[in-house]
Amino acid sequence: MAADFPDLKIILAHLGFGWWEEAMSVAMMKPNVYLDTAAWGNYCTLHFYRILRTLCDVLGSERILFGSDWPITPKPLLSEAGWVEKLRNPPEEVRAAGISFSQGEVENILGKNAARVLEL
């Protein structure tokens, strides 16, 4: 679909979740494919931050959009404000693992990208 409709902006939800590497591969080949963070708030672990860092390094933060999936996901562990805060200020274990995000990357993910992609 991304190849047949190169002007169509496609957002792959949940960063592909268990298939994030495959989602990343598609986005690497097709610049009209974006990924969003929906549903990851409940799985905001070191594993998630490693994935997000990899995606930023490979695709660029310009291809990742914030998403929450609320109210679809049952009993979120984090409020939406908490999810945003975890993206702005990753936990100590993430920093201890050497994973960080620039202010520009965070701003892109938390809104600039959506405004651009959705032409808001």
Stockholm file with secondary structure:
# STOCKHOLM 1.0

chainA/1-120         MAADFPDLKIILAHLGFGWWEEAMSVAMMKPNVYLDTAAWGNYCTLHFYRILRTLCDVLGSERILFGSDWPITPKPLLSEAGWVEKLRNPPEEVRAAGISFSQGEVENILGKNAARVLEL
#=GR chainA/1-120 SS CTTTCTTSCEEEGGGGGGGHHHHHHHHHHCTTEEEECTTGGGGCSHHHHHHHHHHHHHHCGGGEECCCCTTTSSSCSSCHHHHHHHHHSCCHHHHHTTCCCCHHHHHIIIIIHHHHHTTC
#=GC SS_cons         CTTTCTTSCEEEGGGGGGGHHHHHHHHHHCTTEEEECTTGGGGCSHHHHHHHHHHHHHHCGGGEECCCCTTTSSSCSSCHHHHHHHHHSCCHHHHHTTCCCCHHHHHIIIIIHHHHHTTC
//
